[in-house]
Amino acid sequence: MQKQLTFPALFIILGMFIGFFISERLQNKTNLKDTTININKDITVPKTDYVEEQMRKYIHPIEQEEINCLSNSTGSTGESLSCIEKSNIAWNEEIQKYLNLLKITSFNERYKLIINSQQIWEKQKESDIKIITSYISEHGGSMYQELAADDINNILKNRALFLKYIYDIHTDKEVDNYNISNIQ
């Protein structure tokens, strides 16, 4: 008897596809204008309308903007860092946006929980950034600067997606697919 893939299994496979794509973006500088898309150094998939549709559906617009920026760059460290910095700014704005929305829509006691969580997260973020920069400073070379910037970007992204997830639950909105499941 032949087994069919279940709906959750398809999402897991698609999640792996997107995860490989995102994790290798700094090394491969994926160019979406080509006829193929490099998922990682070993996997290349044909560029099709379906693949592009899935990427649009499961990649946050801020991530898509960063990917486009990296794809259109010459690959220099300065340009890559500029793309990542733009993404960092956008994720910080996303964090503030959802903090403001939660403030407007939450009862006072619930919002106090969010503020407490945010203060704890801010301390953790600063600690994580110190660790990242401490270890990265041991290595020379611009590649490590990009890796550190991308690590910091992921810290911001994860918080923004978490706050959006809480807001979506709070307001009974449909939770976006790229939301909490993509937090690394």
N, CA, C and O atoms as a DFTB+ gen file, in Angstrom:
736 C
 N C O
     1  1       0.836      -1.175       0.000
     2  2       0.000       0.000       0.000
     3  2       0.887       1.247       0.000
     4  3       1.810       1.355       0.807
     5  1       0.613       2.155      -0.877
     6  2       1.425       3.359      -1.016
     7  2       0.964       4.410      -0.016
     8  3      -0.231       4.679       0.111
     9  1       1.931       5.006       0.699
    10  2       1.612       6.039       1.680
    11  2       1.635       7.398       1.012
    12  3       2.462       7.666       0.140
    13  1       0.709       8.260       1.436
    14  2       0.689       9.629       0.945
    15  2       1.216      10.547       2.032
    16  3       1.059      10.275       3.223
    17  1       1.843      11.637       1.612
    18  2       2.326      12.619       2.574
    19  2       1.134      13.329       3.210
    20  3       0.203      13.732       2.513
    21  1       1.164      13.476       4.503
    22  2       0.115      14.197       5.202
    23  2       0.356      15.689       5.074
    24  3       1.452      16.133       4.732
    25  1      -0.675      16.444       5.352
    26  2      -0.571      17.897       5.270
    27  2       0.532      18.430       6.181
    28  3       1.324      19.259       5.734
    29  1       0.623      17.981       7.471
    30  2       1.728      18.465       8.321
    31  2       3.099      18.071       7.786
    32  3       4.057      18.835       7.908
    33  1       3.199      16.877       7.189
    34  2       4.496      16.450       6.648
    35  2       4.935      17.374       5.519
    36  3       6.119      17.690       5.397
    37  1       3.989      17.805       4.697
    38  2       4.323      18.728       3.613
    39  2       4.842      20.055       4.169
    40  3       5.779      20.631       3.616
    41  1       4.238      20.547       5.263
    42  2       4.709      21.785       5.870
    43  2       6.095      21.611       6.477
    44  3       6.913      22.530       6.429
    45  1       6.363      20.445       7.043
    46  2       7.699      20.191       7.596
    47  2       8.732      20.218       6.487
    48  3       9.796      20.820       6.634
    49  1       8.417      19.560       5.368
    50  2       9.343      19.541       4.231
    51  2       9.537      20.952       3.699
    52  3      10.659      21.368       3.411
    53  1       8.434      21.687       3.571
    54  2       8.537      23.066       3.087
    55  2       9.327      23.919       4.076
    56  3      10.114      24.773       3.670
    57  1       9.116      23.688       5.378
    58  2       9.879      24.423       6.392
    59  2      11.364      24.154       6.277
    60  3      12.183      25.062       6.424
    61  1      11.712      22.898       6.012
    62  2      13.127      22.558       5.840
    63  2      13.681      23.284       4.610
    64  3      14.798      23.800       4.641
    65  1      12.900      23.320       3.536
    66  2      13.311      24.003       2.313
    67  2      13.597      25.474       2.599
    68  3      14.646      25.996       2.221
    69  1      12.662      26.135       3.263
    70  2      12.819      27.555       3.568
    71  2      13.975      27.754       4.552
    72  3      14.750      28.699       4.405
    73  1      14.100      26.881       5.547
    74  2      15.183      26.996       6.519
    75  2      16.555      26.921       5.875
    76  3      17.442      27.714       6.190
    77  1      16.730      25.954       4.960
    78  2      17.998      25.851       4.257
    79  2      18.254      27.108       3.439
    80  3      19.380      27.605       3.392
    81  1      17.213      27.621       2.795
    82  2      17.360      28.808       1.958
    83  2      17.820      30.000       2.786
    84  3      18.767      30.694       2.416
    85  1      17.147      30.234       3.902
    86  2      17.468      31.382       4.731
    87  2      18.850      31.229       5.365
    88  3      19.624      32.186       5.400
    89  1      19.167      30.029       5.869
    90  2      20.430      29.862       6.590
    91  2      21.651      30.012       5.704
    92  3      22.736      30.318       6.200
    93  1      21.503      29.808       4.423
    94  2      22.654      29.874       3.538
    95  2      22.714      31.173       2.742
    96  3      23.572      31.329       1.874
    97  1      21.817      32.098       3.027
    98  2      21.734      33.290       2.176
    99  2      23.002      34.132       2.185
   100  3      23.336      34.745       1.171
   101  1      23.710      34.177       3.299
   102  2      24.930      34.977       3.330
   103  2      26.039      34.353       2.496
   104  3      26.789      35.060       1.823
   105  1      26.143      33.022       2.542
   106  2      27.216      32.365       1.807
   107  2      26.929      32.311       0.308
   108  3      27.841      32.479      -0.501
   109  1      25.683      32.081      -0.066
   110  2      25.372      31.861      -1.473
   111  2      24.936      33.114      -2.218
   112  3      24.994      33.151      -3.447
   113  1      24.505      34.131      -1.501
   114  2      23.996      35.341      -2.141
   115  2      23.014      34.976      -3.249
   116  3      23.192      35.360      -4.405
   117  1      21.979      34.233      -2.882
   118  2      21.014      33.699      -3.831
   119  2      20.501      34.809      -4.736
   120  3      20.060      35.856      -4.261
   121  1      20.563      34.574      -6.029
   122  2      20.077      35.527      -7.005
   123  2      18.760      35.006      -7.565
   124  3      18.746      34.051      -8.342
   125  1      17.667      35.627      -7.176
   126  2      16.363      35.162      -7.595
   127  2      16.091      35.422      -9.074
   128  3      15.067      34.984      -9.598
   129  1      16.982      36.119      -9.745
   130  2      16.812      36.365     -11.172
   131  2      17.297      35.189     -12.001
   132  3      16.960      35.088     -13.180
   133  1      18.085      34.294     -11.405
   134  2      18.593      33.128     -12.127
   135  2      17.475      32.123     -12.363
   136  3      16.344      32.323     -11.921
   137  1      17.798      31.050     -13.056
   138  2      16.805      30.015     -13.343
   139  2      16.753      28.963     -12.259
   140  3      15.873      28.102     -12.284
   141  1      17.666      29.006     -11.311
   142  2      17.644      28.097     -10.177
   143  2      17.826      28.878      -8.895
   144  3      18.292      30.017      -8.888
   145  1      17.442      28.230      -7.812
   146  2      17.614      28.823      -6.493
   147  2      18.473      27.864      -5.690
   148  3      18.145      26.683      -5.575
   149  1      19.574      28.363      -5.129
   150  2      20.446      27.544      -4.300
   151  2      19.891      27.510      -2.884
   152  3      19.813      28.530      -2.200
   153  1      19.503      26.299      -2.459
   154  2      19.017      26.141      -1.094
   155  2      20.201      26.111      -0.141
   156  3      20.185      26.776       0.895
   157  1      21.204      25.360      -0.479
   158  2      22.482      25.363       0.224
   159  2      23.534      24.891      -0.774
   160  3      23.249      24.788      -1.967
   161  1      24.746      24.602      -0.302
   162  2      25.812      24.265      -1.242
   163  2      25.553      22.973      -1.996
   164  3      26.142      22.750      -3.054
   165  1      24.680      22.115      -1.471
   166  2      24.408      20.826      -2.099
   167  2      23.075      20.746      -2.831
   168  3      22.877      19.851      -3.654
   169  1      22.164      21.660      -2.547
   170  2      20.813      21.561      -3.097
   171  2      20.481      22.805      -3.908
   172  3      20.585      23.930      -3.420
   173  1      20.085      22.581      -5.144
   174  2      19.605      23.644      -6.015
   175  2      18.265      23.206      -6.570
   176  3      18.118      22.071      -7.025
   177  1      17.294      24.092      -6.537
   178  2      15.980      23.762      -7.080
   179  2      15.677      24.694      -8.239
   180  3      16.136      25.835      -8.275
   181  1      14.887      24.184      -9.198
   182  2      14.524      25.060     -10.317
   183  2      13.653      26.214      -9.834
   184  3      12.808      26.056      -8.953
   185  1      13.878      27.346     -10.420
   186  2      13.056      28.502     -10.087
   187  2      11.742      28.353     -10.842
   188  3      11.711      28.399     -12.072
   189  1      10.668      28.177     -10.098
   190  2       9.342      28.047     -10.699
   191  2       8.402      29.017     -10.021
   192  3       8.708      29.561      -8.959
   193  1       7.252      29.230     -10.645
   194  2       6.259      30.099     -10.036
   195  2       5.820      29.549      -8.680
   196  3       5.585      30.308      -7.740
   197  1       5.710      28.206      -8.586
   198  2       5.293      27.590      -7.332
   199  2       6.307      27.871      -6.225
   200  3       5.927      28.258      -5.120
   201  1       7.583      27.679      -6.512
   202  2       8.621      27.916      -5.506
   203  2       8.591      29.380      -5.079
   204  3       8.656      29.679      -3.887
   205  1       8.495      30.274      -6.026
   206  2       8.452      31.697      -5.677
   207  2       7.201      32.043      -4.868
   208  3       7.258      32.865      -3.954
   209  1       6.063      31.409      -5.209
   210  2       4.831      31.648      -4.458
   211  2       4.980      31.179      -3.013
   212  3       4.559      31.872      -2.086
   213  1       5.578      30.005      -2.823
   214  2       5.782      29.482      -1.472
   215  2       6.732      30.378      -0.682
   216  3       6.539      30.594       0.514
   217  1       7.743      30.891      -1.346
   218  2       8.680      31.792      -0.676
   219  2       7.959      33.064      -0.241
   220  3       8.167      33.540       0.875
   221  1       7.120      33.614      -1.103
   222  2       6.367      34.823      -0.738
   223  2       5.419      34.533       0.421
   224  3       5.203      35.387       1.282
   225  1       4.854      33.330       0.441
   226  2       3.871      32.965       1.453
   227  2       4.508      32.735       2.814
   228  3       3.909      33.074       3.835
   229  1       5.705      32.170       2.852
   230  2       6.301      31.754       4.109
   231  2       7.504      32.582       4.552
   232  3       8.068      32.327       5.616
   233  1       7.892      33.539       3.776
   234  2       8.998      34.405       4.168
   235  2       8.415      35.775       4.495
   236  3       7.690      36.369       3.696
   237  1       8.743      36.253       5.667
   238  2       8.253      37.557       6.110
   239  2       8.727      38.630       5.128
   240  3       9.825      38.520       4.582
   241  1       7.922      39.656       4.897
   242  2       8.319      40.724       3.973
   243  2       9.665      41.369       4.316
   244  3      10.394      41.773       3.410
   245  1      10.006      41.475       5.594
   246  2      11.308      42.042       5.959
   247  2      12.426      41.117       5.495
   248  3      13.440      41.576       4.971
   249  1      12.238      39.810       5.689
   250  2      13.240      38.856       5.215
   251  2      13.350      38.907       3.692
   252  3      14.450      38.848       3.144
   253  1      12.209      39.016       3.014
   254  2      12.228      39.076       1.557
   255  2      12.975      40.311       1.078
   256  3      13.717      40.248       0.098
   257  1      12.787      41.425       1.759
   258  2      13.500      42.654       1.403
   259  2      15.006      42.472       1.585
   260  3      15.797      42.926       0.759
   261  1      15.397      41.804       2.673
   262  2      16.816      41.543       2.912
   263  2      17.386      40.623       1.823
   264  3      18.482      40.859       1.314
   265  1      16.642      39.589       1.478
   266  2      17.092      38.663       0.437
   267  2      17.248      39.406      -0.890
   268  3      18.230      39.208      -1.605
   269  1      16.278      40.259      -1.213
   270  2      16.371      41.044      -2.445
   271  2      17.583      41.965      -2.415
   272  3      18.296      42.102      -3.409
   273  1      17.807      42.593      -1.270
   274  2      18.957      43.494      -1.126
   275  2      20.258      42.724      -1.326
   276  3      21.138      43.168      -2.063
   277  1      20.381      41.570      -0.668
   278  2      21.586      40.755      -0.803
   279  2      21.757      40.247      -2.237
   280  3      22.874      40.178      -2.750
   281  1      20.634      39.892      -2.878
   282  2      20.689      39.392      -4.248
   283  2      21.153      40.458      -5.231
   284  3      21.802      40.153      -6.231
   285  1      20.818      41.702      -4.939
   286  2      21.175      42.789      -5.841
   287  2      22.522      43.423      -5.501
   288  3      22.964      44.345      -6.185
   289  1      23.175      42.932      -4.447
   290  2      24.470      43.500      -4.072
   291  2      25.586      42.813      -4.849
   292  3      25.379      41.771      -5.470
   293  1      26.751      43.406      -4.803
   294  2      27.914      42.824      -5.484
   295  2      28.577      41.752      -4.628
   296  3      29.505      41.077      -5.073
   297  1      28.094      41.600      -3.399
   298  2      28.680      40.605      -2.509
   299  2      29.737      41.167      -1.588
   300  3      30.335      40.430      -0.804
   301  1      29.974      42.465      -1.673
   302  2      30.977      43.057      -0.788
   303  2      30.459      43.062       0.644
   304  3      29.251      43.089       0.881
   305  1      31.370      43.036       1.577
   306  2      30.997      43.030       2.986
   307  2      30.196      44.280       3.335
   308  3      29.199      44.203       4.052
   309  1      30.629      45.421       2.831
   310  2      29.933      46.672       3.122
   311  2      28.486      46.644       2.665
   312  3      27.592      47.070       3.396
   313  1      28.252      46.143       1.456
   314  2      26.881      46.075       0.950
   315  2      26.061      45.057       1.740
   316  3      24.901      45.309       2.066
   317  1      26.664      43.909       2.047
   318  2      25.950      42.892       2.824
   319  2      25.591      43.416       4.201
   320  3      24.467      43.225       4.666
   321  1      26.535      44.073       4.859
   322  2      26.264      44.639       6.182
   323  2      25.183      45.715       6.108
   324  3      24.362      45.841       7.018
   325  1      25.185      46.480       5.037
   326  2      24.147      47.500       4.846
   327  2      22.771      46.855       4.722
   328  3      21.801      47.344       5.301
   329  1      22.684      45.767       3.973
   330  2      21.402      45.040       3.819
   331  2      20.929      44.515       5.170
   332  3      19.752      44.636       5.512
   333  1      21.846      43.934       5.934
   334  2      21.485      43.369       7.229
   335  2      21.093      44.485       8.198
   336  3      20.155      44.324       8.980
   337  1      21.797      45.604       8.152
   338  2      21.469      46.732       9.026
   339  2      20.076      47.280       8.707
   340  3      19.321      47.617       9.619
   341  1      19.733      47.369       7.422
   342  2      18.376      47.800       7.045
   343  2      17.345      46.837       7.617
   344  3      16.290      47.252       8.097
   345  1      17.662      45.551       7.561
   346  2      16.770      44.539       8.119
   347  2      16.654      44.696       9.633
   348  3      15.558      44.578      10.182
   349  1      17.770      44.960      10.315
   350  2      17.745      45.181      11.763
   351  2      16.841      46.353      12.127
   352  3      16.066      46.275      13.081
   353  1      16.942      47.422      11.373
   354  2      16.096      48.597      11.614
   355  2      14.628      48.232      11.426
   356  3      13.776      48.620      12.226
   357  1      14.339      47.484      10.365
   358  2      12.954      47.085      10.091
   359  2      12.408      46.166      11.187
   360  3      11.248      46.293      11.578
   361  1      13.244      45.233      11.689
   362  2      12.780      44.348      12.767
   363  2      12.553      45.152      14.052
   364  3      11.591      44.888      14.774
   365  1      13.415      46.122      14.349
   366  2      13.197      46.975      15.529
   367  2      11.895      47.753      15.407
   368  3      11.160      47.907      16.383
   369  1      11.613      48.242      14.200
   370  2      10.346      48.948      13.965
   371  2       9.160      48.007      14.135
   372  3       8.117      48.402      14.657
   373  1       9.320      46.768      13.696
   374  2       8.263      45.759      13.846
   375  2       8.016      45.460      15.332
   376  3       6.870      45.313      15.756
   377  1       9.077      45.374      16.104
   378  2       8.944      45.164      17.552
   379  2       8.140      46.306      18.164
   380  3       7.188      46.073      18.910
   381  1       8.529      47.557      17.842
   382  2       7.818      48.722      18.387
   383  2       6.364      48.761      17.935
   384  3       5.475      49.120      18.709
   385  1       6.128      48.395      16.694
   386  2       4.762      48.383      16.159
   387  2       3.877      47.452      16.983
   388  3       2.772      47.829      17.373
   389  1       4.358      46.235      17.248
   390  2       3.524      45.282      17.985
   391  2       3.449      45.598      19.473
   392  3       2.445      45.286      20.113
   393  1       4.474      46.203      20.032
   394  2       4.363      46.667      21.414
   395  2       3.287      47.745      21.517
   396  3       2.491      47.744      22.456
   397  1       3.265      48.659      20.557
   398  2       2.247      49.717      20.558
   399  2       0.847      49.147      20.344
   400  3      -0.100      49.563      21.010
   401  1       0.714      48.206      19.424
   402  2      -0.595      47.590      19.180
   403  2      -1.078      46.831      20.410
   404  3      -2.258      46.887      20.756
   405  1      -0.170      46.126      21.064
   406  2      -0.559      45.399      22.277
   407  2      -0.927      46.360      23.406
   408  3      -1.809      46.063      24.211
   409  1      -0.258      47.505      23.467
   410  2      -0.581      48.503      24.489
   411  2      -1.997      49.043      24.277
   412  3      -2.755      49.226      25.230
   413  1      -2.331      49.291      23.029
   414  2      -3.645      49.848      22.700
   415  2      -4.762      48.841      22.948
   416  3      -5.851      49.213      23.385
   417  1      -4.496      47.575      22.673
   418  2      -5.570      46.573      22.687
   419  2      -5.616      45.702      23.936
   420  3      -6.559      44.928      24.101
   421  1      -4.632      45.803      24.817
   422  2      -4.575      44.915      25.988
   423  2      -5.084      45.610      27.244
   424  3      -5.005      46.830      27.383
   425  1      -5.606      44.794      28.149
   426  2      -5.945      45.307      29.469
   427  2      -4.652      45.664      30.188
   428  3      -3.587      45.141      29.861
   429  1      -4.747      46.543      31.154
   430  2      -3.575      47.051      31.862
   431  2      -2.708      45.934      32.442
   432  3      -1.486      45.964      32.296
   433  1      -3.329      44.950      33.097
   434  2      -2.562      43.872      33.731
   435  2      -1.821      43.024      32.695
   436  3      -0.675      42.634      32.914
   437  1      -2.462      42.748      31.594
   438  2      -1.796      41.977      30.536
   439  2      -0.648      42.773      29.937
   440  3       0.420      42.225      29.667
   441  1      -0.866      44.044      29.734
   442  2       0.195      44.853      29.143
   443  2       1.397      44.946      30.083
   444  3       2.536      45.014      29.621
   445  1       1.158      44.950      31.385
   446  2       2.270      44.939      32.347
   447  2       3.110      43.676      32.163
   448  3       4.334      43.727      32.278
   449  1       2.467      42.549      31.880
   450  2       3.204      41.301      31.609
   451  2       4.079      41.454      30.365
   452  3       5.221      40.994      30.333
   453  1       3.527      42.104      29.349
   454  2       4.279      42.309      28.107
   455  2       5.478      43.220      28.368
   456  3       6.585      42.946      27.904
   457  1       5.254      44.296      29.105
   458  2       6.347      45.226      29.422
   459  2       7.426      44.521      30.239
   460  3       8.614      44.706      29.978
   461  1       7.034      43.722      31.216
   462  2       7.999      42.971      32.015
   463  2       8.793      42.017      31.113
   464  3      10.017      41.937      31.209
   465  1       8.097      41.312      30.255
   466  2       8.754      40.396      29.314
   467  2       9.715      41.151      28.401
   468  3      10.815      40.675      28.120
   469  1       9.303      42.311      27.947
   470  2      10.138      43.111      27.054
   471  2      11.405      43.579      27.759
   472  3      12.485      43.570      27.169
   473  1      11.276      43.987      29.012
   474  2      12.454      44.429      29.773
   475  2      13.433      43.280      29.982
   476  3      14.645      43.462      29.867
   477  1      12.914      42.114      30.285
   478  2      13.779      40.940      30.454
   479  2      14.439      40.595      29.118
   480  3      15.630      40.286      29.071
   481  1      13.663      40.648      28.038
   482  2      14.216      40.355      26.709
   483  2      15.309      41.351      26.338
   484  3      16.334      40.961      25.778
   485  1      15.105      42.626      26.640
   486  2      16.115      43.648      26.331
   487  2      17.443      43.322      27.007
   488  3      18.502      43.443      26.392
   489  1      17.384      42.907      28.274
   490  2      18.607      42.530      28.990
   491  2      19.253      41.308      28.353
   492  3      20.471      41.256      28.184
   493  1      18.430      40.326      28.002
   494  2      18.949      39.114      27.358
   495  2      19.556      39.442      25.996
   496  3      20.599      38.905      25.626
   497  1      18.896      40.323      25.262
   498  2      19.410      40.730      23.945
   499  2      20.786      41.362      24.086
   500  3      21.709      41.015      23.348
   501  1      20.929      42.293      25.035
   502  2      22.214      42.946      25.246
   503  2      23.291      41.938      25.644
   504  3      24.431      42.025      25.186
   505  1      22.930      40.992      26.489
   506  2      23.867      39.949      26.900
   507  2      24.276      39.086      25.706
   508  3      25.453      38.774      25.528
   509  1      23.297      38.707      24.899
   510  2      23.589      37.890      23.706
   511  2      24.481      38.641      22.722
   512  3      25.388      38.054      22.133
   513  1      24.231      39.911      22.547
   514  2      25.049      40.709      21.635
   515  2      26.488      40.797      22.147
   516  3      27.434      40.733      21.361
   517  1      26.651      40.945      23.460
   518  2      28.007      40.961      24.032
   519  2      28.724      39.639      23.779
   520  3      29.908      39.622      23.443
   521  1      28.004      38.537      23.943
   522  2      28.607      37.225      23.686
   523  2      29.001      37.098      22.220
   524  3      30.116      36.684      21.902
   525  1      28.092      37.452      21.343
   526  2      28.356      37.347      19.901
   527  2      29.571      38.182      19.523
   528  3      30.477      37.689      18.851
   529  1      29.597      39.440      19.948
   530  2      30.705      40.318      19.559
   531  2      32.011      39.892      20.220
   532  3      33.085      40.070      19.645
   533  1      31.926      39.334      21.420
   534  2      33.131      38.859      22.095
   535  2      33.778      37.707      21.326
   536  3      34.989      37.700      21.106
   537  1      32.973      36.754      20.928
   538  2      33.519      35.610      20.205
   539  2      33.930      35.979      18.784
   540  3      34.928      35.477      18.268
   541  1      33.159      36.851      18.163
   542  2      33.466      37.256      16.791
   543  2      34.753      38.076      16.758
   544  3      35.524      37.976      15.803
   545  1      34.995      38.888      17.793
   546  2      36.187      39.740      17.786
   547  2      37.479      38.925      17.828
   548  3      38.546      39.439      17.492
   549  1      37.390      37.653      18.240
   550  2      38.574      36.792      18.232
   551  2      39.043      36.479      16.816
   552  3      40.206      36.137      16.602
   553  1      38.144      36.595      15.859
   554  2      38.450      36.235      14.473
   555  2      38.596      37.495      13.636
   556  3      37.856      38.463      13.808
   557  1      39.539      37.466      12.750
   558  2      39.658      38.565      11.805
   559  2      38.813      38.248      10.582
   560  3      38.308      37.135      10.432
   561  1      38.671      39.195       9.750
   562  2      37.968      38.964       8.499
   563  2      36.543      39.471       8.518
   564  3      35.864      39.480       9.544
   565  1      36.128      39.885       7.363
   566  2      34.813      40.507       7.238
   567  2      33.677      39.492       7.310
   568  3      32.549      39.855       7.642
   569  1      33.957      38.228       7.004
   570  2      32.906      37.221       7.053
   571  2      32.307      37.148       8.462
   572  3      31.099      36.972       8.619
   573  1      33.150      37.283       9.476
   574  2      32.678      37.195      10.850
   575  2      31.813      38.393      11.227
   576  3      30.895      38.271      12.039
   577  1      32.106      39.547      10.638
   578  2      31.248      40.712      10.867
   579  2      29.845      40.437      10.327
   580  3      28.849      40.768      10.971
   581  1      29.774      39.834       9.151
   582  2      28.474      39.504       8.566
   583  2      27.730      38.484       9.409
   584  3      26.523      38.600       9.618
   585  1      28.456      37.486       9.891
   586  2      27.824      36.465      10.721
   587  2      27.272      37.070      12.005
   588  3      26.159      36.743      12.417
   589  1      28.042      37.949      12.638
   590  2      27.585      38.600      13.867
   591  2      26.352      39.462      13.589
   592  3      25.381      39.429      14.345
   593  1      26.397      40.218      12.519
   594  2      25.254      41.076      12.163
   595  2      24.013      40.230      11.898
   596  3      22.906      40.602      12.290
   597  1      24.200      39.099      11.236
   598  2      23.070      38.216      10.947
   599  2      22.538      37.566      12.221
   600  3      21.328      37.386      12.361
   601  1      23.425      37.213      13.150
   602  2      22.982      36.660      14.433
   603  2      22.138      37.680      15.201
   604  3      21.099      37.335      15.764
   605  1      22.579      38.908      15.221
   606  2      21.820      39.970      15.888
   607  2      20.489      40.182      15.177
   608  3      19.462      40.398      15.819
   609  1      20.512      40.119      13.863
   610  2      19.295      40.236      13.082
   611  2      18.288      39.160      13.489
   612  3      17.096      39.436      13.623
   613  1      18.773      37.936      13.685
   614  2      17.881      36.839      14.074
   615  2      17.295      37.051      15.471
   616  3      16.146      36.689      15.720
   617  1      18.068      37.629      16.372
   618  2      17.549      37.933      17.711
   619  2      16.372      38.896      17.592
   620  3      15.330      38.689      18.215
   621  1      16.536      39.945      16.796
   622  2      15.467      40.942      16.611
   623  2      14.264      40.329      15.901
   624  3      13.119      40.552      16.292
   625  1      14.535      39.557      14.857
   626  2      13.457      38.922      14.102
   627  2      12.616      38.032      15.004
   628  3      11.387      38.088      14.969
   629  1      13.277      37.214      15.809
   630  2      12.550      36.296      16.673
   631  2      11.636      37.032      17.643
   632  3      10.513      36.593      17.892
   633  1      12.105      38.142      18.190
   634  2      11.265      38.906      19.122
   635  2      10.089      39.538      18.389
   636  3       8.962      39.508      18.883
   637  1      10.341      40.103      17.231
   638  2       9.265      40.730      16.460
   639  2       8.196      39.699      16.094
   640  3       7.003      39.975      16.214
   641  1       8.616      38.524      15.653
   642  2       7.660      37.482      15.285
   643  2       6.899      36.968      16.500
   644  3       5.716      36.642      16.401
   645  1       7.572      36.894      17.647
   646  2       6.898      36.481      18.869
   647  2       5.815      37.482      19.257
   648  3       4.691      37.090      19.572
   649  1       6.148      38.776      19.235
   650  2       5.157      39.798      19.590
   651  2       3.993      39.811      18.608
   652  3       2.845      40.007      19.008
   653  1       4.278      39.605      17.333
   654  2       3.204      39.529      16.344
   655  2       2.319      38.329      16.617
   656  3       1.096      38.413      16.507
   657  1       2.932      37.223      16.970
   658  2       2.188      36.015      17.300
   659  2       1.250      36.273      18.483
   660  3       0.079      35.895      18.435
   661  1       1.749      36.909      19.536
   662  2       0.918      37.234      20.700
   663  2      -0.213      38.172      20.283
   664  3      -1.360      37.981      20.688
   665  1       0.100      39.166      19.489
   666  2      -0.927      40.107      19.029
   667  2      -1.992      39.390      18.202
   668  3      -3.187      39.617      18.392
   669  1      -1.559      38.530      17.291
   670  2      -2.520      37.801      16.452
   671  2      -3.436      36.912      17.295
   672  3      -4.636      36.830      17.032
   673  1      -2.877      36.256      18.295
   674  2      -3.709      35.439      19.192
   675  2      -4.661      36.340      19.968
   676  3      -5.848      36.035      20.091
   677  1      -4.154      37.430      20.482
   678  2      -4.948      38.368      21.283
   679  2      -6.117      38.927      20.483
   680  3      -7.209      39.101      21.023
   681  1      -5.905      39.205      19.233
   682  2      -6.949      39.815      18.410
   683  2      -7.702      38.794      17.561
   684  3      -8.484      39.164      16.686
   685  1      -7.464      37.503      17.825
   686  2      -8.119      36.414      17.088
   687  2      -7.885      36.480      15.588
   688  3      -8.740      36.081      14.797
   689  1      -6.726      36.984      15.206
   690  2      -6.362      36.986      13.793
   691  2      -5.746      35.644      13.448
   692  3      -5.241      34.929      14.314
   693  1      -5.800      35.320      12.174
   694  2      -5.135      34.098      11.731
   695  2      -3.635      34.288      11.908
   696  3      -3.071      35.305      11.504
   697  1      -3.004      33.303      12.512
   698  2      -1.569      33.372      12.756
   699  2      -0.857      33.061      11.453
   700  3      -1.081      32.010      10.852
   701  1       0.008      33.979      11.014
   702  2       0.753      33.787       9.769
   703  2       1.649      32.573       9.854
   704  3       2.184      32.255      10.916
   705  1       1.810      31.892       8.724
   706  2       2.626      30.682       8.673
   707  2       4.087      30.944       8.980
   708  3       4.745      30.083       9.565
   709  1       4.620      32.101       8.609
   710  2       6.027      32.381       8.849
   711  2       6.283      32.816      10.274
   712  3       7.423      33.072      10.660
   713  1       5.238      32.898      11.038
   714  2       5.324      33.480      12.356
   715  2       6.162      32.677      13.331
   716  3       7.387      32.647      13.206
   717  1       5.556      32.050      14.264
   718  2       6.283      31.438      15.371
   719  2       7.033      30.186      14.941
   720  3       8.026      29.828      15.573
   721  1       6.593      29.514      13.892
   722  2       7.237      28.274      13.481
   723  2       8.632      28.513      12.921
   724  3       9.438      27.583      12.888
   725  1       8.941      29.716      12.485
   726  2      10.256      29.995      11.904
   727  2      11.229      30.578      12.896
   728  3      12.358      30.904      12.528
   729  1      10.829      30.719      14.141
   730  2      11.749      31.254      15.125
   731  2      12.857      30.244      15.355
   732  3      12.602      29.067      15.613
   733  1      14.081      30.714      15.259
   734  2      15.240      29.813      15.332
   735  2      15.704      29.651      16.749
   736  3      16.668      28.930      17.004
